Amino acid sequence: MEFENILVEVQGAVGLIRLNRPQVHNALNGALMEELGEVLRRFERDEAIRATVIAGNDKAFAAGADIAELQAKTFSDVYLEDFVTASWEEVTRCRKPVIAAVAGLALGGGCELAMMCDFIVAADNARFGQPEVRVGTLPGAGGTQRLTRAIGKAKAMDLCLTGRTLDAEEALRYGLVSRVVPLERLLDEALTAAAQIAGHSAMAVRLNKEAVNRAFETTLAEGVRFERRLLHASFASEDQKEGMQAFVQKRRPVWKHR
């Protein structure tokens, strides 16, 4: 697959997408987000791919939206083109797991893109933040909402109102990232996690992802009810039968992903 703003490869059952605008620290412009969306849709349709990793380079995951592209836009421009909604949220529509492998800067839209993924593996040089207040605006790709859900109101207010950044260890303590690893191990760690996920039943993985995501959309009682119904539904899948039989028979399961 040849693109201008991203690099794409497939490693077994894992798709790898690297943001590739190094000259501007992977600033997210319309063309990059269109390409990212196109690849994610391809991966969703490809039954051989069961997990995806999105990465940048050692210096930047993504330093934010491309201000050079946005600075002259008016309210009418962004409203009529439905900026962000039209092409920035494809990650949130993926039913297959998506892992963000973050090194260096993940600021503004870059932090928001990482938070759209199912979890974040961070290098020890990673820095996260929502500095939009410094350019006279606010996060608009879910930053105020996902960040608050991830780390709480007080810390989210701190970041959004001051524009300061979190280092990797602080992000880990706050619960923004799932794990922190040395920079040289980042991509291996993320790909290993993705391969581990891809080795499970695709049916079970999707059910788990759907259930966890539901926790942010409803009350505890309704979320538990939803979880219970998915659990019951899983007993109609071929992989539930295979998985439990393999456990009892002390052998590796052979998934049909059905």
N, C-alpha and C positions, 0 to 999 in steps of 0.2 A: 504494500500500500504506500503510495507516494503522496505526501502532503507538504505544504509550504511552512506550516507553523507547528507541526507536531511530528514525532517519530513513532512509528507503530511496529510492534513485532508480536509474535505469538510464541509462547514457550509451553508446549504441551497443551494443557487445558486452561492456561492462563494467558490473558491478553495484557500487554504492557503498552501504555501510552505515555510518551515523554513530551511535555510541553517544550517547545524548541524555538524560543525567541531570545536567545542569550544576550543579544545586544541591548535589550531593554528589560533584562531580568525577568523574562517571560511575562511581561505585561499582557493582560488579557484583552485582546481586541475582538471585534466582531468576526473577523476571518478565522481566528484561532478557535473561538467558541463554536462556530459553525462546523469546523473540521472535527473538533472534539465530539460534538453531538452526533455527527455522521458515523464516526467510528464506534461510539457507544451503541448506536442503533444496530450497526452491523454485528457487533459482539452479542447483542441481545438475541439476534436472529440465528446466530451460529450455535448449534447444539453442542459442538465440540468444545466451546469455550464456556467455562463454568465460574470464572472469577476474573476480575480486572484489577490492575494496579495503575494508578496515575501518579507520575513522578515529574520532577523538573530536572534541574542540574544541582551541582554541589553548592552553588551560591544562592539559588533561588528556586523555590517551587513556583511561585508567581508573586510578583511584587505589587499586584493589584490591577485594577482596570487601567486601560491605556488612556491616561489623561489627555494625551495629545489628540486622541480621536474624539474625546468627549467634550473638550473645553468649549467648543463653539456651538454645541447643541442647545436648542431651546426647549422649553416645556413642551411645545407642540411636537417637536422632533421626537423626544423620548417617549411621550405619551402615545403618539400615533403609531410609532414603530414597536410599541410595547417592550421597551428596553428592559433587559434582564429576562422577563418572562418568556419572550419569544425564542431565545436561543441559549440561555445560560443555565437552564435547570434540567438538562437531559439526565444528569447524574441521578437526580431525585426520582426519575421515572424508571430507573434500572431495577429489574427484579433480581438480577444476579448481583452478588456482592461486589462492591467496589472499595478498594483500599487506597488511601492517599499515602504516598511515601514522601515525606516532607523534609527537605534539607534547605538550609539558608532561609531566605525571606518567604513568609506566607502572610502577606499583608493585604488588607482591604478585600478585594474580590478574590485574591489568592487564598486568604484565610477562609472566606466563605465557600469557595470551591472545595477546599479540604474538608470543611464541616459538612458539606453535602454528601460526602462519601460515608461509608458505613463505619469505618474507624480510621484513625490516623496513626501511622508509625512514623516517629520523628527521629531525625538525626540529632546528635548532641549540639549541632550548630544552628538548629532551627530557631526561628523567631516568628511569633504570631502577633497579629494586631489588627485593629480596625481604626486606622488613622484618618478616616474620611472627614472628621471634624476639622482637620488641618487645611482642607481644601474647600471648606464652606458647605459641606453637605453631610450626609449620614450613610451608613451601610444600607445597600438596597438589594442585595442578593441573599437576604436572610440573616445577615450578620447580627442585627440586634436581637433576633428571635432565637436562632440556633446557639449563639454564644451564651445568651442568658440561660437557656435550658441546659447547656453543658457545664457552665461554671457558676451559675447563680447571678442574681440581680446586682449585688454589690460589686463584684469583680467585673461584670460586664459593663456596668456604669463607669467604673474606673477606666477601663480600656477605651470605651467609646467617647467619653467626655474629655479625657486627657490626650488620647492618641498614642499613649505609650505602648510598648511591646512586651510580650512575655518571652522569656527564654524557654528552652525545651524542658528543663527540670521544673520550672514554675508551671508550665502547661501540663506536665504530668501530674503534679500535686493538685492542680485545680480540676483535673479530670477531662481536660480538652483532648488529650492524646492517650492512646492505650499503652504505648511503650516507647522508650527512648533507647537508641542504640548508637554506637560510634558511627560516624559518617561513612567510613569505609564499608560498614556492614549493612547500611540502610536498605539498599535495593535487594540484597540477598534475603534480608529479614522479611521484607514485604512480599517478595516472590515466594518465599517458603511458606508464609502464612496463607497466601493465595492458593498455592498448590495443596496445602493441607485442606483448605475449604473445598477445593475442586475435587479432592479425593473422597469426599462424603457424597451421600445421595443428594442430587440436585433438588429433588423434591423436598427433602428434609431441610436443606439449607434455605430454600425460599420460604418455607413455613416459619423457620426461626426468624429470618429477617423481617417478615411481615408482622410477626407477633411483637418483636422488640419495637419496631417503628410505631406500632399501635399505642404503645405506652405514652407517647408524646401527643397523642391526638384525642385522648379520652380520659375519663375518670379511672381510678384504680378498679372499682367494681366492674365497670364495663370492659376494661382491659383484660381483667382476669376471665370474664365471661368469654371474650373473644379468643383468648389463649386456649381456654378449655374446648371451645368448638374446633379450633385448629387441631388440637390434640386428638379429639375424637375423629376428625376427618382424616388424620394421618393413618388411622387404622384401616382405611380403604385403599392405601397405596401398596403397590408391590414391594417397594423398598422397605416399608415397615416390617412386612412379613420376612423378607430376606434378612434384614438387619437383626431382628430378634432371633431368628432361627440360627443365623451364623454365630451369634453370641452364645447360645445354648450349646451349639455343636463345636464351639471353640475353634472356629475357622474365620478367615477373612470374608467379609460379605462381597458379593458380586452385584454391584448396583445396576439397575436398569434405568434409573433416573425417572421412574414412573410411579 
